[in-house]
């Protein structure tokens, strides 16, 4: 994946020259409440960190600080302090994807999914783990979003670039075999390649077994809660976000079982 721009300078930039609608906004939507709060704070003289923009030679592309830029525009402020980096829209997007992980407004789950979707659109040939590292999310979330977006069957991706920079070929599914659908309550079911298996007999659970399994649940939940509490107590703020992503991915795996 492309590297961030190297040369950096900090100075005031005219608010009207900062482009906020160039496809580098990784949040699902602008938080109007936050814009209002920032506007009031700016009127009261509060100092904010510089926004981050990338200069592509013609424009200042916003990469971090969308809410601050909009707040400054709302109160009619002429200029805002900005950290200026040299780079393209792609450089700005990569920076934006990893911003707000440990500062700024907390990312919602929708924000995370939106950032992953943007990254997959920009770099479809990059591996799930590499995208996850860039977006600071769990790789299972990347796989889930990729699956929902779908890869075009007319031009399938034959390989992906891993986090180590190496290119690996993907196994290709045969397309010349007939598809056999499952029969509800029948004898055979099939996958997309026409492979069939004998349907497993339904599992029979007696009332006594069901009661025993259900009785164990409260104790398991108490143990899980205690373990999570101990783990969280040992983590700093940034690590807690990563831990929350891991729990979210584990919950997703459990639901899919």
N, C-alpha and C positions, 0 to 999 in steps of 0.2 A: 504494500500500500504506500502511497506517496508520503513523503516526509513533510513536516511543518516548515514554514519559511524560517530562515535563519536570522536575518537582520531585523533588529527591533529598535523602535524609538517611541518616546512618549511625548505627546504634545496635544494641544487643543485642536479639535476638528469640528468644522461646521456641522451641526446636527443634520441639516438638509442634504449633506453630501454623503451621509452614511446610508448604504442600501440595506434595507431589512427584509426585502421580499425577493431575494435572489436564490432561494432554495437552500439556505444554510440554517434555517430555523428548525431545530430538531424537536421542539415541543409539539404536542398534539394541538395546542391552542394557546393564545396569549392569555395570561392571568390578569384580567382587567382590574381586579382588586389590588394586586401587587403594583400595577402601574399607578393607580391612584395613591397608594401609600408612598411610593417613591416620589411622586410629584409633590406631595405635601412635605415630605422630608427635605426635598431639594429647596422648596420655598423657605423652609426654616433654617437653611444654611448647612444641612448635613453634607458631609463629604462621602462620596462613593468611590470604590476602586475604578480605575480606568476601564472603559469598555475595550474589547479586542476587535480590531478590524484588520483585514488583509487588503493591501493595495495591489491591484493587478495591473497597474499602469494607467488606468483610466478611472477606477472607482474604488471606494472604500467599502468593502464587503463585510458586513457585521458577522462575527463568529461567536462572540460572547458579550452579553449586555443588551439584549433586545429590549427587555423591560425598562432598563435605565435609559436607553435611547428614546423610547417612546414616551417615557415620563418627562424627559427634558423637552421633547417636542411639544408635549401637552401644555407645559407652562410657558412656552414661547422662548425657551433658552436658545441663544444663538449658537453656542459651542459647548462641547463636552470633552473632557479629558479622555484620550484614547491611547491605547498601546497599539502601535502601527507595525504590522509585519508585512513583508513582501511575499506575495504568493497569489495563486489562482483561486477560483471558486472551490476547486477540489481541496486545496490546502485549508481554506476557511472551513469547509464542511468537516474535514477530519478533526480540526481543532474543536469545532462546535460539538462534535459527537462525544468528546471526552470531558467537556466543560460541565460545571454544575454537579460533579460527582461528590465533591466534598465541600462545596460552597454554593452560595446563592439559593434560589428556590429549589426545594426538594423536588426531584423528578417523580412524577406519578407513573404507575404501570403503563398507562397509555403513552406517556412521554417516551418511556423506554422502548415500547413497541414501535413508535413512530421513528425513533432514531435508528433502530435496527432496519426498518423498512427502507429508510433513506440510504443507509450504508449498503444494503443489498442491491438497491437500484443502481448505485454508483459503482460498486465493485462486485458484480454477480459471481465472478470466478474466484473470490477469496473464501477461504474455509470458515466454517461456523466459529471455530475457536479464535481465529484472528479477528473476525468481526466482533466477537464478544469482548475481546481485549480492548479494541478501539472504543466500543460503546460502554465499557465497564458494566457488562451484564453477564449472566450465565449463558454458556454456549447452548443449553437446551432451549432457551428463549429464542435464540437465533434460528435454531433448527425448526422451531414451531412456526415462527413468522415466515421463514423460507417456504415451509410446506404450505402455509395459507396463501402466500403469494403465487406459488407454483412456478416451475421453470417451464418455459415454452417447449412443447413437444416437437415443434417444427425446427427448433434450433437448440437442442439440449446442451448443457454445459458438460464438456468431456473431461475437464480437469479443474482443480482448484488449487489456489496458492495457500499454503499453510502459514502459521504464525512464524515458522522458522525461515520463510521465504522460498521454500522448495515447492515445486509444482508436482502434484500427484494426480494420476488419472483416476477417474471415477468408474466404477463398474456400470456397464450399460445394460439396461433391461432389454431383452429381445422383444422385437415388435411384430414378428411374423408368426406368432403363435396365437391360436384362438383363445378367447376368454370364456371360461365356463363359470356361470354364476352359481351361487349357493341355492340349495333347495330348502325352503323352510320346513323343518321337521322331516327332511328326507334323508337319503343315505349318504350323499356326497356333497362336498362344497369345494369351490375352486378359487385360486387367486388369479391375478391379471395375466399370468403366463399359462393358464390352463392346467396347472398342477392340482391334483385332487388328493384328498385324504378322506379316510373314513371318519365320519363325525363322532366325536367323543360322546359317550353316554352321559346324561345329565347327572351331576353330583347330588346325592340324596343326603340331607342333613336332618338328623332326628331332633326332636324338641329338646332332649337332654343336651345334645351337642351344641345346639344353638344357644341354650342358656349358659353353658360353660364359656363359649366364645364371647358372649355379650358381657358376662361378669368380669372378664379379664380387661375389658376396655378401659374402665375408669382408672385402674391401677397403671396401665400402660400410658394413659394420658398424663397422669400425675408424674410418672417417671420422666416422660418426655419434657414436660413443662419445667421440671427441676433441672434437667440437663441443659436445656436451652437457656434458662436463667443463669446458670453457672458460666456458660460459654459467653453470653452477652456481657457479663460483668467484667470479663477479661479483655474485651475488645475496645478499641478506640472508635471514634465516630465513623471514620472512613471504612474501617473493617466491619462495623455493624451493617453498613449498606450492603457490602459484599455478602455477609452472612444472610441478610434478608433475601438477596437474590438466590442464594443456594436453597433456602427453605422454600421459596416460591417455585423453583424448578423441581424440587423433590415432591412438592404437593401436586405439581402437574403430572409428574411420572406416576404418582399414586392414583390419580384420577383416571389415567389412561390404562391402568392395569385391569 
